[in-house]
Amino acid sequence: MRHPLFIARTVLVKNGAVEEAMGVLNNIMARDGFFEQYRRTRFYEKPTEMRRRVNYTKCKSIYNEEMSRRLAFLMRVNRPDPYPGCS
């Protein structure tokens, strides 16, 4: 069952299927990062742990961007020869 995503995280309950609607709502909130934010702010996070977490996410995003760029290059059909004269 596909529900349209609303700004206020609203989920339509059809035919009294509350459990299914709760599952859809949990998926929407997980995709928005609500649970991660809740778990992170539940207890005090030391500044060193916060720096490590932020630096890790930065490095991870840079790595993912670079890998997606490389994969896009490899998947191109008309790409230039990366090693000219070595065939």
Biopython code that builds the backbone (N, CA, C, O; Angstrom):
import numpy as np
from Bio.PDB.StructureBuilder import StructureBuilder

atoms = [
    (1, "MET", "N", (0.847, -1.171, 0.000)),
    (1, "MET", "CA", (0.000, 0.000, 0.000)),
    (1, "MET", "C", (0.895, 1.237, 0.000)),
    (1, "MET", "O", (1.722, 1.401, 0.897)),
    (2, "ARG", "N", (0.743, 2.085, -0.969)),
    (2, "ARG", "CA", (1.571, 3.284, -1.097)),
    (2, "ARG", "C", (0.774, 4.490, -0.607)),
    (2, "ARG", "O", (-0.320, 4.766, -1.100)),
    (3, "HIS", "N", (1.336, 5.205, 0.370)),
    (3, "HIS", "CA", (0.726, 6.422, 0.873)),
    (3, "HIS", "C", (1.516, 7.620, 0.376)),
    (3, "HIS", "O", (2.744, 7.565, 0.314)),
    (4, "PRO", "N", (0.840, 8.693, 0.024)),
    (4, "PRO", "CA", (1.590, 9.909, -0.324)),
    (4, "PRO", "C", (2.244, 10.478, 0.930)),
    (4, "PRO", "O", (1.658, 10.442, 2.012)),
    (5, "LEU", "N", (3.463, 11.006, 0.781)),
    (5, "LEU", "CA", (4.173, 11.589, 1.906)),
    (5, "LEU", "C", (3.699, 13.024, 2.115)),
    (5, "LEU", "O", (3.703, 13.833, 1.187)),
    (6, "PHE", "N", (3.298, 13.322, 3.326)),
    (6, "PHE", "CA", (2.855, 14.664, 3.664)),
    (6, "PHE", "C", (3.939, 15.340, 4.495)),
    (6, "PHE", "O", (4.834, 14.686, 5.031)),
    (7, "ILE", "N", (3.838, 16.656, 4.589)),
    (7, "ILE", "CA", (4.849, 17.429, 5.299)),
    (7, "ILE", "C", (4.823, 17.103, 6.796)),
    (7, "ILE", "O", (5.877, 17.021, 7.426)),
    (8, "ALA", "N", (3.652, 16.919, 7.360)),
    (8, "ALA", "CA", (3.531, 16.720, 8.804)),
    (8, "ALA", "C", (3.567, 15.248, 9.177)),
    (8, "ALA", "O", (3.088, 14.887, 10.252)),
    (9, "ARG", "N", (4.116, 14.384, 8.330)),
    (9, "ARG", "CA", (4.202, 12.940, 8.585)),
    (9, "ARG", "C", (2.818, 12.356, 8.852)),
    (9, "ARG", "O", (2.603, 11.669, 9.850)),
    (10, "THR", "N", (1.901, 12.635, 7.963)),
    (10, "THR", "CA", (0.542, 12.137, 8.076)),
    (10, "THR", "C", (0.425, 10.855, 7.283)),
    (10, "THR", "O", (0.945, 10.752, 6.172)),
    (11, "VAL", "N", (-0.261, 9.873, 7.858)),
    (11, "VAL", "CA", (-0.458, 8.589, 7.192)),
    (11, "VAL", "C", (-1.949, 8.316, 7.167)),
    (11, "VAL", "O", (-2.637, 8.499, 8.171)),
    (12, "LEU", "N", (-2.443, 7.881, 6.031)),
    (12, "LEU", "CA", (-3.854, 7.537, 5.902)),
    (12, "LEU", "C", (-4.094, 6.125, 6.428)),
    (12, "LEU", "O", (-3.354, 5.196, 6.104)),
    (13, "VAL", "N", (-5.142, 5.975, 7.247)),
    (13, "VAL", "CA", (-5.531, 4.661, 7.755)),
    (13, "VAL", "C", (-6.727, 4.210, 6.939)),
    (13, "VAL", "O", (-7.787, 4.835, 6.967)),
    (14, "LYS", "N", (-6.543, 3.119, 6.212)),
    (14, "LYS", "CA", (-7.613, 2.620, 5.361)),
    (14, "LYS", "C", (-8.193, 1.339, 5.938)),
    (14, "LYS", "O", (-7.452, 0.427, 6.305)),
    (15, "ASN", "N", (-9.495, 1.270, 6.017)),
    (15, "ASN", "CA", (-10.241, 0.096, 6.485)),
    (15, "ASN", "C", (-9.794, -0.353, 7.868)),
    (15, "ASN", "O", (-9.789, -1.551, 8.152)),
    (16, "GLY", "N", (-9.423, 0.571, 8.723)),
    (16, "GLY", "CA", (-9.041, 0.244, 10.090)),
    (16, "GLY", "C", (-7.716, -0.484, 10.230)),
    (16, "GLY", "O", (-7.479, -1.108, 11.264)),
    (17, "ALA", "N", (-6.847, -0.430, 9.236)),
    (17, "ALA", "CA", (-5.551, -1.101, 9.292)),
    (17, "ALA", "C", (-4.544, -0.205, 10.013)),
    (17, "ALA", "O", (-3.677, 0.407, 9.390)),
    (18, "VAL", "N", (-4.681, -0.143, 11.337)),
    (18, "VAL", "CA", (-3.837, 0.746, 12.136)),
    (18, "VAL", "C", (-2.406, 0.222, 12.188)),
    (18, "VAL", "O", (-1.461, 1.009, 12.125)),
    (19, "GLU", "N", (-2.230, -1.094, 12.303)),
    (19, "GLU", "CA", (-0.878, -1.661, 12.384)),
    (19, "GLU", "C", (-0.076, -1.357, 11.119)),
    (19, "GLU", "O", (1.101, -1.003, 11.185)),
    (20, "GLU", "N", (-0.727, -1.500, 9.981)),
    (20, "GLU", "CA", (-0.047, -1.209, 8.713)),
    (20, "GLU", "C", (0.293, 0.267, 8.602)),
    (20, "GLU", "O", (1.365, 0.625, 8.113)),
    (21, "ALA", "N", (-0.621, 1.134, 9.059)),
    (21, "ALA", "CA", (-0.365, 2.570, 9.030)),
    (21, "ALA", "C", (0.786, 2.936, 9.959)),
    (21, "ALA", "O", (1.588, 3.810, 9.633)),
    (22, "MET", "N", (0.876, 2.277, 11.114)),
    (22, "MET", "CA", (1.991, 2.534, 12.035)),
    (22, "MET", "C", (3.316, 2.099, 11.407)),
    (22, "MET", "O", (4.336, 2.766, 11.585)),
    (23, "GLY", "N", (3.304, 0.992, 10.679)),
    (23, "GLY", "CA", (4.516, 0.561, 9.995)),
    (23, "GLY", "C", (4.955, 1.560, 8.943)),
    (23, "GLY", "O", (6.145, 1.843, 8.805)),
    (24, "VAL", "N", (3.994, 2.097, 8.198)),
    (24, "VAL", "CA", (4.309, 3.105, 7.178)),
    (24, "VAL", "C", (4.867, 4.362, 7.838)),
    (24, "VAL", "O", (5.834, 4.953, 7.358)),
    (25, "LEU", "N", (4.237, 4.766, 8.956)),
    (25, "LEU", "CA", (4.707, 5.948, 9.670)),
    (25, "LEU", "C", (6.116, 5.739, 10.217)),
    (25, "LEU", "O", (6.945, 6.646, 10.155)),
    (26, "ASN", "N", (6.390, 4.551, 10.752)),
    (26, "ASN", "CA", (7.737, 4.267, 11.253)),
    (26, "ASN", "C", (8.759, 4.305, 10.131)),
    (26, "ASN", "O", (9.872, 4.793, 10.330)),
    (27, "ASN", "N", (8.407, 3.801, 8.957)),
    (27, "ASN", "CA", (9.328, 3.852, 7.817)),
    (27, "ASN", "C", (9.612, 5.295, 7.403)),
    (27, "ASN", "O", (10.753, 5.647, 7.106)),
    (28, "ILE", "N", (8.578, 6.119, 7.385)),
    (28, "ILE", "CA", (8.750, 7.529, 7.007)),
    (28, "ILE", "C", (9.656, 8.230, 8.015)),
    (28, "ILE", "O", (10.556, 8.980, 7.636)),
    (29, "MET", "N", (9.411, 7.982, 9.302)),
    (29, "MET", "CA", (10.213, 8.637, 10.335)),
    (29, "MET", "C", (11.652, 8.135, 10.314)),
    (29, "MET", "O", (12.575, 8.913, 10.555)),
    (30, "ALA", "N", (11.860, 6.860, 10.033)),
    (30, "ALA", "CA", (13.218, 6.332, 9.944)),
    (30, "ALA", "C", (13.951, 6.933, 8.755)),
    (30, "ALA", "O", (15.137, 7.250, 8.852)),
    (31, "ARG", "N", (13.251, 7.094, 7.626)),
    (31, "ARG", "CA", (13.869, 7.684, 6.445)),
    (31, "ARG", "C", (14.245, 9.142, 6.687)),
    (31, "ARG", "O", (15.239, 9.626, 6.145)),
    (32, "ASP", "N", (13.448, 9.850, 7.506)),
    (32, "ASP", "CA", (13.747, 11.246, 7.815)),
    (32, "ASP", "C", (14.857, 11.396, 8.842)),
    (32, "ASP", "O", (15.344, 12.504, 9.066)),
    (33, "GLY", "N", (15.264, 10.296, 9.471)),
    (33, "GLY", "CA", (16.318, 10.366, 10.469)),
    (33, "GLY", "C", (15.825, 10.735, 11.847)),
    (33, "GLY", "O", (16.608, 11.168, 12.692)),
    (34, "PHE", "N", (14.533, 10.569, 12.087)),
    (34, "PHE", "CA", (13.949, 10.946, 13.366)),
    (34, "PHE", "C", (14.479, 10.079, 14.501)),
    (34, "PHE", "O", (14.822, 10.596, 15.565)),
    (35, "PHE", "N", (14.550, 8.767, 14.288)),
    (35, "PHE", "CA", (14.975, 7.858, 15.342)),
    (35, "PHE", "C", (16.456, 8.030, 15.669)),
    (35, "PHE", "O", (16.848, 7.950, 16.833)),
    (36, "GLU", "N", (17.269, 8.264, 14.659)),
    (36, "GLU", "CA", (18.694, 8.498, 14.913)),
    (36, "GLU", "C", (18.885, 9.759, 15.751)),
    (36, "GLU", "O", (19.684, 9.775, 16.687)),
    (37, "GLN", "N", (18.151, 10.807, 15.413)),
    (37, "GLN", "CA", (18.240, 12.049, 16.173)),
    (37, "GLN", "C", (17.769, 11.833, 17.607)),
    (37, "GLN", "O", (18.364, 12.369, 18.543)),
    (38, "TYR", "N", (16.713, 11.057, 17.784)),
    (38, "TYR", "CA", (16.192, 10.782, 19.125)),
    (38, "TYR", "C", (17.219, 10.008, 19.947)),
    (38, "TYR", "O", (17.480, 10.353, 21.100)),
    (39, "ARG", "N", (17.797, 8.972, 19.365)),
    (39, "ARG", "CA", (18.782, 8.172, 20.093)),
    (39, "ARG", "C", (20.030, 8.988, 20.424)),
    (39, "ARG", "O", (20.650, 8.802, 21.471)),
    (40, "ARG", "N", (20.383, 9.892, 19.514)),
    (40, "ARG", "CA", (21.584, 10.693, 19.726)),
    (40, "ARG", "C", (21.378, 11.721, 20.842)),
    (40, "ARG", "O", (22.307, 11.981, 21.607)),
    (41, "THR", "N", (20.200, 12.305, 20.951)),
    (41, "THR", "CA", (19.959, 13.350, 21.947)),
    (41, "THR", "C", (19.377, 12.800, 23.240)),
    (41, "THR", "O", (19.057, 13.565, 24.150)),
    (42, "ARG", "N", (19.238, 11.494, 23.329)),
    (42, "ARG", "CA", (18.668, 10.897, 24.535)),
    (42, "ARG", "C", (19.621, 11.038, 25.720)),
    (42, "ARG", "O", (19.183, 11.283, 26.844)),
    (43, "PHE", "N", (20.904, 10.886, 25.475)),
    (43, "PHE", "CA", (21.921, 11.035, 26.501)),
    (43, "PHE", "C", (22.934, 12.074, 26.038)),
    (43, "PHE", "O", (22.989, 12.436, 24.863)),
    (44, "TYR", "N", (23.731, 12.541, 26.991)),
    (44, "TYR", "CA", (24.758, 13.523, 26.671)),
    (44, "TYR", "C", (25.837, 12.867, 25.815)),
    (44, "TYR", "O", (26.289, 11.755, 26.088)),
    (45, "GLU", "N", (26.229, 13.586, 24.780)),
    (45, "GLU", "CA", (27.306, 13.112, 23.913)),
    (45, "GLU", "C", (28.523, 14.000, 24.132)),
    (45, "GLU", "O", (28.452, 15.221, 23.989)),
    (46, "LYS", "N", (29.640, 13.369, 24.481)),
    (46, "LYS", "CA", (30.853, 14.146, 24.729)),
    (46, "LYS", "C", (31.278, 14.867, 23.453)),
    (46, "LYS", "O", (31.019, 14.381, 22.353)),
    (47, "PRO", "N", (31.924, 16.012, 23.591)),
    (47, "PRO", "CA", (32.364, 16.744, 22.398)),
    (47, "PRO", "C", (33.306, 15.930, 21.509)),
    (47, "PRO", "O", (33.253, 16.045, 20.284)),
    (48, "THR", "N", (34.168, 15.108, 22.118)),
    (48, "THR", "CA", (35.072, 14.294, 21.295)),
    (48, "THR", "C", (34.294, 13.252, 20.501)),
    (48, "THR", "O", (34.606, 12.996, 19.338)),
    (49, "GLU", "N", (33.276, 12.646, 21.127)),
    (49, "GLU", "CA", (32.447, 11.676, 20.409)),
    (49, "GLU", "C", (31.668, 12.349, 19.285)),
    (49, "GLU", "O", (31.496, 11.778, 18.208)),
    (50, "MET", "N", (31.194, 13.574, 19.547)),
    (50, "MET", "CA", (30.466, 14.299, 18.513)),
    (50, "MET", "C", (31.378, 14.613, 17.328)),
    (50, "MET", "O", (30.974, 14.468, 16.174)),
    (51, "ARG", "N", (32.621, 15.046, 17.619)),
    (51, "ARG", "CA", (33.558, 15.327, 16.532)),
    (51, "ARG", "C", (33.855, 14.067, 15.739)),
    (51, "ARG", "O", (33.897, 14.105, 14.509)),
    (52, "ARG", "N", (34.062, 12.948, 16.427)),
    (52, "ARG", "CA", (34.337, 11.686, 15.730)),
    (52, "ARG", "C", (33.166, 11.292, 14.838)),
    (52, "ARG", "O", (33.363, 10.866, 13.700)),
    (53, "ARG", "N", (31.934, 11.436, 15.359)),
    (53, "ARG", "CA", (30.750, 11.072, 14.586)),
    (53, "ARG", "C", (30.605, 11.971, 13.358)),
    (53, "ARG", "O", (30.342, 11.486, 12.257)),
    (54, "VAL", "N", (30.778, 13.283, 13.547)),
    (54, "VAL", "CA", (30.636, 14.228, 12.435)),
    (54, "VAL", "C", (31.716, 13.984, 11.387)),
    (54, "VAL", "O", (31.434, 13.984, 10.189)),
    (55, "ASN", "N", (32.958, 13.775, 11.837)),
    (55, "ASN", "CA", (34.040, 13.511, 10.888)),
    (55, "ASN", "C", (33.819, 12.201, 10.142)),
    (55, "ASN", "O", (34.119, 12.105, 8.952)),
    (56, "TYR", "N", (33.299, 11.197, 10.833)),
    (56, "TYR", "CA", (33.013, 9.921, 10.185)),
    (56, "TYR", "C", (31.945, 10.086, 9.110)),
    (56, "TYR", "O", (32.083, 9.545, 8.013)),
    (57, "THR", "N", (30.890, 10.822, 9.410)),
    (57, "THR", "CA", (29.836, 11.011, 8.405)),
    (57, "THR", "C", (30.347, 11.821, 7.217)),
    (57, "THR", "O", (29.959, 11.563, 6.078)),
    (58, "LYS", "N", (31.218, 12.803, 7.477)),
    (58, "LYS", "CA", (31.796, 13.569, 6.370)),
    (58, "LYS", "C", (32.642, 12.672, 5.470)),
    (58, "LYS", "O", (32.522, 12.705, 4.246)),
    (59, "CYS", "N", (33.496, 11.874, 6.100)),
    (59, "CYS", "CA", (34.360, 10.975, 5.317)),
    (59, "CYS", "C", (33.530, 9.952, 4.560)),
    (59, "CYS", "O", (33.846, 9.614, 3.419)),
    (60, "LYS", "N", (32.483, 9.463, 5.183)),
    (60, "LYS", "CA", (31.616, 8.473, 4.534)),
    (60, "LYS", "C", (30.914, 9.081, 3.324)),
    (60, "LYS", "O", (30.814, 8.436, 2.281)),
    (61, "SER", "N", (30.426, 10.318, 3.451)),
    (61, "SER", "CA", (29.752, 10.946, 2.324)),
    (61, "SER", "C", (30.730, 11.238, 1.186)),
    (61, "SER", "O", (30.377, 11.089, 0.016)),
    (62, "ILE", "N", (31.959, 11.653, 1.519)),
    (62, "ILE", "CA", (32.970, 11.896, 0.491)),
    (62, "ILE", "C", (33.301, 10.596, -0.227)),
    (62, "ILE", "O", (33.400, 10.564, -1.454)),
    (63, "TYR", "N", (33.474, 9.524, 0.543)),
    (63, "TYR", "CA", (33.782, 8.212, -0.045)),
    (63, "TYR", "C", (32.644, 7.742, -0.955)),
    (63, "TYR", "O", (32.884, 7.276, -2.068)),
    (64, "ASN", "N", (31.414, 7.867, -0.477)),
    (64, "ASN", "CA", (30.270, 7.427, -1.285)),
    (64, "ASN", "C", (30.142, 8.250, -2.567)),
    (64, "ASN", "O", (29.818, 7.708, -3.623)),
    (65, "GLU", "N", (30.393, 9.544, -2.479)),
    (65, "GLU", "CA", (30.326, 10.401, -3.663)),
    (65, "GLU", "C", (31.398, 10.002, -4.675)),
    (65, "GLU", "O", (31.134, 9.929, -5.875)),
    (66, "GLU", "N", (32.610, 9.743, -4.179)),
    (66, "GLU", "CA", (33.705, 9.355, -5.065)),
    (66, "GLU", "C", (33.430, 7.995, -5.718)),
    (66, "GLU", "O", (33.676, 7.812, -6.910)),
    (67, "MET", "N", (32.921, 7.047, -4.931)),
    (67, "MET", "CA", (32.626, 5.733, -5.487)),
    (67, "MET", "C", (31.496, 5.803, -6.509)),
    (67, "MET", "O", (31.552, 5.126, -7.535)),
    (68, "SER", "N", (30.478, 6.606, -6.246)),
    (68, "SER", "CA", (29.393, 6.734, -7.222)),
    (68, "SER", "C", (29.904, 7.393, -8.502)),
    (68, "SER", "O", (29.465, 7.039, -9.596)),
    (69, "ARG", "N", (30.838, 8.359, -8.372)),
    (69, "ARG", "CA", (31.420, 8.988, -9.558)),
    (69, "ARG", "C", (32.219, 7.972, -10.362)),
    (69, "ARG", "O", (32.131, 7.942, -11.589)),
    (70, "ARG", "N", (33.006, 7.131, -9.669)),
    (70, "ARG", "CA", (33.791, 6.109, -10.360)),
    (70, "ARG", "C", (32.900, 5.070, -11.025)),
    (70, "ARG", "O", (33.166, 4.650, -12.152)),
    (71, "LEU", "N", (31.853, 4.658, -10.339)),
    (71, "LEU", "CA", (30.933, 3.682, -10.931)),
    (71, "LEU", "C", (30.216, 4.265, -12.141)),
    (71, "LEU", "O", (29.998, 3.576, -13.138)),
    (72, "ALA", "N", (29.850, 5.545, -12.045)),
    (72, "ALA", "CA", (29.212, 6.183, -13.192)),
    (72, "ALA", "C", (30.170, 6.237, -14.376)),
    (72, "ALA", "O", (29.751, 6.073, -15.521)),
    (73, "PHE", "N", (31.459, 6.467, -14.106)),
    (73, "PHE", "CA", (32.441, 6.478, -15.184)),
    (73, "PHE", "C", (32.578, 5.095, -15.807)),
    (73, "PHE", "O", (32.648, 4.965, -17.030)),
    (74, "LEU", "N", (32.618, 4.063, -14.968)),
    (74, "LEU", "CA", (32.770, 2.709, -15.497)),
    (74, "LEU", "C", (31.536, 2.239, -16.268)),
    (74, "LEU", "O", (31.657, 1.462, -17.215)),
    (75, "MET", "N", (30.359, 2.702, -15.873)),
    (75, "MET", "CA", (29.127, 2.249, -16.509)),
    (75, "MET", "C", (28.806, 3.020, -17.791)),
    (75, "MET", "O", (27.885, 2.656, -18.523)),
    (76, "ARG", "N", (29.568, 4.084, -18.060)),
    (76, "ARG", "CA", (29.325, 4.827, -19.305)),
    (76, "ARG", "C", (29.661, 3.960, -20.499)),
    (76, "ARG", "O", (30.546, 3.106, -20.429)),
    (77, "VAL", "N", (28.964, 4.177, -21.580)),
    (77, "VAL", "CA", (29.181, 3.385, -22.784)),
    (77, "VAL", "C", (30.314, 3.967, -23.615)),
    (77, "VAL", "O", (31.196, 3.225, -24.048)),
    (78, "ASN", "N", (30.314, 5.251, -23.845)),
    (78, "ASN", "CA", (31.305, 5.891, -24.713)),
    (78, "ASN", "C", (32.388, 6.575, -23.889)),
    (78, "ASN", "O", (32.646, 7.763, -24.084)),
    (79, "ARG", "N", (33.021, 5.859, -22.981)),
    (79, "ARG", "CA", (34.059, 6.479, -22.171)),
    (79, "ARG", "C", (35.398, 6.412, -22.903)),
    (79, "ARG", "O", (35.629, 5.495, -23.692)),
    (80, "PRO", "N", (36.274, 7.372, -22.647)),
    (80, "PRO", "CA", (37.604, 7.324, -23.269)),
    (80, "PRO", "C", (38.425, 6.190, -22.663)),
    (80, "PRO", "O", (38.164, 5.753, -21.542)),
    (81, "ASP", "N", (39.405, 5.725, -23.404)),
    (81, "ASP", "CA", (40.264, 4.637, -22.925)),
    (81, "ASP", "C", (41.090, 5.137, -21.747)),
    (81, "ASP", "O", (41.867, 6.079, -21.906)),
    (82, "PRO", "N", (40.942, 4.527, -20.556)),
    (82, "PRO", "CA", (41.694, 5.027, -19.410)),
    (82, "PRO", "C", (43.188, 4.744, -19.515)),
    (82, "PRO", "O", (43.993, 5.449, -18.907)),
    (83, "TYR", "N", (43.567, 3.729, -20.273)),
    (83, "TYR", "CA", (45.003, 3.396, -20.439)),
    (83, "TYR", "C", (45.332, 3.393, -21.927)),
    (83, "TYR", "O", (45.384, 2.322, -22.533)),
    (84, "PRO", "N", (45.558, 4.561, -22.539)),
    (84, "PRO", "CA", (45.807, 4.607, -23.972)),
    (84, "PRO", "C", (47.141, 3.931, -24.325)),
    (84, "PRO", "O", (48.152, 4.149, -23.657)),
    (85, "GLY", "N", (47.128, 3.138, -25.343)),
    (85, "GLY", "CA", (48.340, 2.487, -25.835)),
    (85, "GLY", "C", (48.716, 1.226, -25.102)),
    (85, "GLY", "O", (49.779, 0.667, -25.371)),
    (86, "CYS", "N", (47.885, 0.745, -24.178)),
    (86, "CYS", "CA", (48.219, -0.439, -23.398)),
    (86, "CYS", "C", (47.394, -1.650, -23.807)),
    (86, "CYS", "O", (47.411, -2.657, -23.099)),
    (87, "SER", "N", (46.685, -1.593, -24.906)),
    (87, "SER", "CA", (45.829, -2.709, -25.263)),
    (87, "SER", "C", (46.500, -3.717, -26.158)),
    (87, "SER", "O", (45.884, -4.713, -26.536)),
]
sb = StructureBuilder()
sb.init_structure("model")
sb.init_model(0)
sb.init_chain("A")
sb.init_seg("    ")
for serial, (resi, resn, name, xyz) in enumerate(atoms, 1):
    if name == "N":
        sb.init_residue(resn, " ", resi, " ")
    sb.init_atom(name, np.array(xyz, "f"), 0.0, 1.0, " ", f" {name:<3s}", serial, name[0])
structure = sb.get_structure()
